[in-house]
């Protein structure tokens, strides 16, 4: 499946929706992952960013009555804006058929996206935005915030990367893996155990473009091994999102020296485990209402089967 072909079909689908601020497609439906057959028919994952989530659903329920199953339709009609913004702030509806494609659509407010990119509130969008995406409709504020988000991801990955003679590929995999630390789907084996490596290899050009020269905290040899400037990286910790910095400081009290690196790594892993576990579990429960119990269970079972099949290969 060529991304350009998919992009045209996505734009046609997005044309059915009420006014949006930005639309982003992501995942294996639009971005090739190593080990996947290019002719495999995939669900297309969309993040639809809007100004007011309640207003969006109010209009969409009028314009697209057949798009939503009965339970999500009732939920979107009756739920308050506060309820719609629970968990990671995004409402996913999967199994939406349009033309030859099936879409999974997540709707979220711009203010929630910006806050997550800048502060790592839930890391749900921040982690997804570290990876390759297909931007259907761009918003400059969001893309600007994402540059800082990617800076922070690179710094955290450099600190966590604890491997002898690491390579650029190791760094890219560390960046990509941040959003899976503590994710409840990994616990239940509902994700391909090789997913991170497959994403990085399939998106190698993207990772080279976005991360190879992002921060002056490592050097690269001709054979693409890297030397991390550990002391300089640790000194940059105050630039990280406040909640993560506070978590680190609770253990090392501002002493960002190499002798404290294991304590710093432990703090980072604990922080990411907490936010990823909370947001992924919250979104899974929320999905029963926003996508319908039958589709939510079917989707979870498909992910579980896929993850376990990949593990057995």
Number of C-alpha atoms within 10 A of each C-alpha: 15 11 13 11 10 17 16 12 16 21 13 13 15 17 11 11 16 17 16 18 15 19 22 18 24 18 19 19 22 23 21 21 21 18 14 11 10 15 8 10 13 15 18 22 22 27 21 26 27 22 16 16 23 22 13 20 19 14 13 19 18 10 13 13 11 12 16 20 19 13 15 21 20 14 16 23 13 13 12 12 14 10 14 22 18 14 19 25 25 26 24 24 25 22 21 17 14 13 8 7 17 17 19 17 21 19 23 25 21 21 13 19 26 20 17 23 29 20 17 23 21 24 24 25 23 25 22 16 20 25 21 23 17 18 16 17 15 14 13 9 10 19 15 12 17 21 17 16 23 22 18 23 22 24 20 22 22 23 22 20 16 13 9 7 10 15 17 21 19 20 23 25 21 23 27 25 18 25 26 20 18 21 21 20 19 16 11 12 18 19 23 19 16 13 18 22 20 18 24 27 18 19 19 16 12 15 23 15 10 16 18 20 12 15 14 11 18 17 15 14 10 6 8 13 16 18 17 18 14 15 15 15 21 21 14 14 21 15 12 20 18 15 13 20 19 17 17 24 18 12 14 16 11 14 15 21 15 15 10 13 18 13 16 26 18 14 21 21 16 17 20 21 18 15 20 25 23 19 21 22 16 16 20 18 13 21 21 18 21 27 27 21 16 11 17 22 15 12 15 15 13 13 18 19 16 15 21 17 15 16 13 7 5
